[in-house]
Amino acid sequence: MHVVMLMLRLRLTSRTLKEKRSIVKSVLSRARNRFNVACSEAGLNDQPEDAELAFVTLSQSASHARSQLQELERWLLVERPDVEVTELLVEEL
């Protein structure tokens, strides 16, 4: 089994923590439902304009897990044009 993690640092259009929570909660729940990944906000909790999200998937093949997370990244860019990816890290655990 292969565990692969995608860390995304995002620039958000939010000005308050309440707006940020709304955006982050929407992204995380849709990603869970669509891609069957484990995900959470991993950092930058007190910064309204930035978010750090972690997505993790498990697969028999490392290449399949990586492609699933790449598809998630593409989906995020299309689904949420108001969110800008500023950093990206893919790591096999």
C-alpha angles and dihedrals in degrees: 000000000000126000116200126184129201117199116193127188109202136195108216134198091228122117099188134044089244091058090045092052090052093053095043094046091051094049094047097047094046092048091050092050098042102039103022093232132145110243143167144160103274103185151339089068095158098047112091096199099045135055135181114207129186124204122187130188135180124214143157088242127049091210091054091050091049093048091050090054091046088053089050090053092050090047091052092052092050097039096045111033088166090068121078121201107222099170134019132187127178115190134174111223 
